[in-house]
C-alpha cells in the first residue's frame, strides 16, 4: 500500500472512503504500550539482577538486544498503527485495514454477521473509546479504538441491517 492510501482529506475520509480513528485512540494506544514497556523494563531489571549469578555473555547480549528492539517497537508502534488504521462500513460489507509491519485488510460480509459486541477495556474506557467485535460463521473481526458513541451506533445500525435481511428472507 502506498503512503497516499493513508492520507486523510478534509471530510475525514481517505481517498477511497475509509474512516480514520480519533486522536484519543493514539493516546490510548500509547498508554497501553507504556504499561507493557514498564513490565518489560521491570523484567529486564530482574534479569540484570540474576545475570550476575549466570555471568554468561551468550545470554546477556541476546536478551539486551531483544529488550532494546522491543522497546523501540513499543514506542514507535502506536504512531504507525494509528496512521494506518482505517475502516469502512458499506451496505454489504465491513472493511478494516490495519497493521504496523504487515498491513491486513479484513472484509466481513454484513449478511454473515451472527453477533455484535461493544466492549471497553479500562484504558479505552478512560479515553471514551470502545471496540466493536463482529462474530460470523467464519470467525471474528473487530473495529477497535472507536469513540464510545460511534461504536454503539455502528453496532446498532449493523444489528438493524442484519435483522432486516433476516426478515426479508423469512
C-alpha positions as CSV (number, residue, x, y, z in Angstrom):
1,X,0.0,0.0,0.0
2,X,1.3,3.4,-0.9
3,X,1.5,6.1,1.7
4,X,-1.1,8.2,-0.1
5,X,-3.6,5.5,0.8
6,X,-3.4,6.7,4.3
7,X,-3.8,10.4,3.7
8,X,-7.0,11.9,5.2
9,X,-9.0,14.5,3.3
10,X,-10.9,17.5,4.7
11,X,-14.0,15.3,5.1
12,X,-12.2,13.0,7.5
13,X,-12.0,10.2,4.9
14,X,-9.2,8.7,2.8
15,X,-9.5,9.0,-0.9
16,X,-11.2,5.6,-1.1
17,X,-13.7,6.3,1.6
18,X,-12.2,4.8,4.7
19,X,-12.6,6.4,8.1
20,X,-9.6,7.1,10.4
21,X,-9.5,6.9,14.2
22,X,-9.8,9.8,16.5
23,X,-6.6,11.2,18.1
24,X,-7.7,9.9,21.5
25,X,-7.2,6.4,20.1
26,X,-3.5,7.0,19.6
27,X,-3.2,8.3,23.2
28,X,-4.9,5.2,24.4
29,X,-2.5,3.0,22.4
30,X,0.5,4.8,23.9
31,X,-0.8,4.4,27.5
32,X,-1.4,0.7,26.9
33,X,2.1,0.3,25.4
34,X,3.8,2.3,28.2
35,X,2.3,-0.2,30.7
36,X,3.7,-3.0,28.6
37,X,7.0,-1.2,28.5
38,X,7.1,-0.8,32.3
39,X,6.6,-4.6,32.7
40,X,9.3,-5.2,30.1
41,X,11.8,-3.0,31.8
42,X,11.0,-4.4,35.2
43,X,11.6,-7.9,33.8
44,X,14.9,-6.7,32.3
45,X,15.9,-5.3,35.7
46,X,15.2,-8.6,37.3
47,X,17.2,-10.3,34.6
48,X,20.1,-8.0,35.3
49,X,20.0,-8.8,39.0
50,X,20.2,-12.5,38.2
51,X,22.7,-12.1,35.4
52,X,25.5,-11.6,37.9
53,X,24.9,-15.2,39.0
54,X,24.7,-16.5,35.5
55,X,27.6,-14.4,34.1
56,X,27.3,-15.5,30.5
57,X,27.6,-13.1,27.6
58,X,25.8,-15.6,25.4
59,X,22.6,-14.8,27.4
60,X,23.2,-11.1,28.2
61,X,23.6,-9.8,24.7
62,X,20.6,-11.5,23.1
63,X,18.3,-10.5,26.0
64,X,19.6,-6.9,25.9
65,X,19.2,-6.7,22.1
66,X,15.7,-8.2,22.3
67,X,14.8,-5.7,25.0
68,X,16.1,-2.7,23.0
69,X,14.2,-3.8,19.8
70,X,11.0,-4.4,21.7
71,X,11.3,-1.0,23.4
72,X,11.7,0.7,20.1
73,X,8.7,-1.3,18.7
74,X,6.6,-0.4,21.7
75,X,7.4,3.3,21.5
76,X,7.0,3.7,17.7
77,X,4.3,1.2,17.1
78,X,1.2,3.2,18.2
79,X,2.0,6.1,15.8
80,X,2.4,3.8,12.8
81,X,-0.7,1.6,13.8
82,X,-2.8,4.8,14.3
83,X,-1.7,6.2,10.9
84,X,-2.5,3.0,9.1
85,X,-5.7,2.0,10.8
86,X,-8.8,2.5,8.6
87,X,-12.3,1.2,8.5
88,X,-15.3,1.4,6.2
89,X,-18.8,0.2,6.7
90,X,-20.7,-0.3,3.4
91,X,-24.1,-1.7,2.5
92,X,-22.9,-5.2,2.1
93,X,-19.5,-5.4,3.9
94,X,-17.2,-4.1,6.6
95,X,-13.6,-3.4,5.7
96,X,-10.9,-2.9,8.2
97,X,-7.2,-2.1,7.3
98,X,-4.6,-2.1,10.0
99,X,-1.0,-3.1,10.8
100,X,2.5,-1.9,11.6
101,X,4.9,-4.0,9.6
102,X,2.3,-6.1,7.7
103,X,-1.0,-4.4,6.7
104,X,-4.0,-6.7,6.9
105,X,-7.3,-6.0,5.1
106,X,-10.2,-7.7,6.7
107,X,-13.5,-7.9,4.8
108,X,-16.7,-9.1,6.6
109,X,-19.9,-9.6,4.6
110,X,-22.7,-7.9,6.6
111,X,-25.2,-10.7,5.8
112,X,-22.9,-13.2,7.6
113,X,-22.9,-11.4,10.9
114,X,-24.2,-13.6,13.8
115,X,-23.3,-11.5,16.8
116,X,-22.2,-7.9,17.6
117,X,-20.5,-6.9,20.8
118,X,-19.3,-3.5,22.1
119,X,-16.6,-3.8,24.7
120,X,-14.4,-1.4,26.6
121,X,-11.3,-2.1,28.5
122,X,-10.1,0.1,31.4
123,X,-7.7,2.1,29.3
124,X,-10.1,2.7,26.4
125,X,-12.8,3.5,28.9
126,X,-10.6,6.3,30.4
127,X,-10.5,7.8,26.9
128,X,-14.1,7.2,26.0
129,X,-13.3,4.5,23.4
130,X,-14.8,1.1,22.7
131,X,-14.3,-1.8,20.3
132,X,-17.0,-3.5,18.1
133,X,-16.5,-7.2,17.8
134,X,-18.2,-8.9,14.9
135,X,-18.8,-12.6,15.0
136,X,-19.6,-14.5,11.8
137,X,-19.7,-18.2,11.0
138,X,-16.2,-17.8,9.6
139,X,-14.6,-16.1,12.6
140,X,-14.3,-12.9,14.5
141,X,-13.4,-9.4,13.3
142,X,-13.2,-6.2,15.2
143,X,-13.2,-2.5,14.7
144,X,-11.0,-1.1,17.5
145,X,-10.4,2.2,19.3
146,X,-13.7,3.9,18.3
147,X,-15.4,6.6,20.2
148,X,-17.9,5.0,22.5
149,X,-21.0,6.6,20.9
150,X,-19.7,5.7,17.4
151,X,-19.1,2.1,18.4
152,X,-22.7,1.9,19.8
153,X,-24.1,3.5,16.7
154,X,-22.2,1.1,14.4
155,X,-23.4,-1.9,16.4
156,X,-27.0,-0.7,16.4
157,X,-27.1,0.1,12.7
158,X,-25.4,-3.3,11.8
159,X,-27.9,-5.1,14.0
160,X,-30.8,-3.3,12.4
161,X,-29.5,-4.2,8.9
162,X,-28.9,-7.8,9.8
163,X,-32.4,-8.1,11.2
164,X,-33.8,-6.5,8.1
165,X,-32.0,-9.1,5.9
166,X,-33.3,-12.0,8.1
167,X,-36.9,-10.7,7.9
168,X,-36.7,-10.4,4.1
169,X,-35.5,-14.0,3.8
170,X,-38.2,-15.4,6.1
